[in-house]
Amino acid sequence: MEKLCRCYKHTSRNTAQGPFRGDFRSLVPRLLPQVTGWFERQPHSCFLYVANVCLRGYHDAPELLPTFRETFARMSAVVFRLLSAAPTAIPDNPDVVDDFFELCSTVLRLHPALLAESELLLSSFQCGCAALRIQHREANRAVV
């Protein structure tokens, strides 16, 4: 899955600007629900990263806002379940912590209402507070 996500990530990045922008943008409403479904079955951080890259590349497309909203909500629910499943869940999943809070940062920067005006704000804050003590440089940086 990591290699497939890498392909999606590079395709999204390379087409977000330039003559092929509209071509890949038209795929995002089908791509993100698929990636989200995979994340719900196997919570690998690469799926969060693909969502983040798509959001950064196509945040200015108003027709994609509902797709971004659904993707963020569904992925957040999976992350909250995963990271609250056991006392060691946060230290055991530093890549998920890193990529989730990077996604949260992108959401706050580009579409703050997706987080600030939803029920996800409190859960995200609580999850971030719990993850502050993680002993992983990138994950800790993303949380802060």
Helices and strands as residue ranges (DSSP letters): H 2-15, H 21-25, H 28-41, H 45-58, G 62-64, H 65-83, H 89-92, H 94-110, H 113-116, H 120-131, H 137-143
